Amino acid sequence: MSKVKPALRVLGVLAVFVITAAATATASAEFKLETTACGSGTIVNMCWETASKGTSLKQLVGEEEFLLLLETGAILLLAIIGETELAIHCNDTVGLTGGAAEDEFLLILQPAPLLAKYTVDATLLFIGCVLEGTLGARCLVPVEKETTALTGTVEENENNILFTATGGVWIELPLTNNTPETCPATFKGTKKITGEQLCTWSSTTNPPLEALEQHLLICGASELLFAEQSLLLEAEYGIVLEHEPFWDTEET
């Protein structure tokens, strides 16, 4: 039944995109549950089942706000510039889909599941960020920093989603002096994070429907750049539908 496979080994420190389990906001958009069974087509989309012991995932149409739940670890952004390591850890992230702080969601859209794959909209606010190591003693990064609007599209491997940024720039990140040390000229100033980020759905193979409340979206294969040098983003998301417990990716 499930098309979600454990396809990615998590590297080192995981990133945490967080909404606490106590979040009470109500999603303003909801998928429409259709009667068409998933698994009968060739286009990968989101499907769900409302029965607690159900075995048949049904087609969804429209858009849905998914909660981002806390996993273990901390966000890691890692780049090597010359012989200097830039390592930024952030301990939280808030989803800003819709552009308001109270909209703490990731938006998944599939208006025509029989004709096109689903897409993902996300704007993220990194919180509790610290530049560590030797460079951290000389430079500072903002404690909070928001991405531009990100769009995720399904790759040929149905488990993979490629996230790109509007205009190609994910974040414009200012580095300043950490008094009394002086930030090196190579790093000081506003640097752009650009490029693409690949994330992969991962769960146990063919899980029972009761286990489909939450899926992991794991990010680690980066094609991001910091000041034109390779940047690694390591991340683990817990993704949950707020008002329906059982869902999966499936062909429609």
Secondary structure as GFF3:
##gff-version 3
##sequence-region A 1 252
A	DSSP	beta_strand	16	17	.	.	.	ID=ss1
A	DSSP	beta_strand	32	37	.	.	.	ID=ss2
A	DSSP	beta_strand	44	49	.	.	.	ID=ss3
A	DSSP	beta_strand	58	69	.	.	.	ID=ss4
A	DSSP	beta_strand	75	81	.	.	.	ID=ss5
A	DSSP	beta_strand	84	95	.	.	.	ID=ss6
A	DSSP	beta_strand	106	110	.	.	.	ID=ss7
A	DSSP	beta_strand	119	122	.	.	.	ID=ss8
A	DSSP	beta_strand	124	131	.	.	.	ID=ss9
A	DSSP	alpha_helix	133	136	.	.	.	ID=ss10
A	DSSP	beta_strand	139	140	.	.	.	ID=ss11
A	DSSP	beta_strand	145	146	.	.	.	ID=ss12
A	DSSP	beta_strand	150	154	.	.	.	ID=ss13
A	DSSP	beta_strand	160	177	.	.	.	ID=ss14
A	DSSP	beta_strand	189	202	.	.	.	ID=ss15
A	DSSP	three_ten_helix	209	211	.	.	.	ID=ss16
A	DSSP	beta_strand	214	226	.	.	.	ID=ss17
A	DSSP	beta_strand	229	241	.	.	.	ID=ss18
A	DSSP	beta_strand	246	251	.	.	.	ID=ss19
###
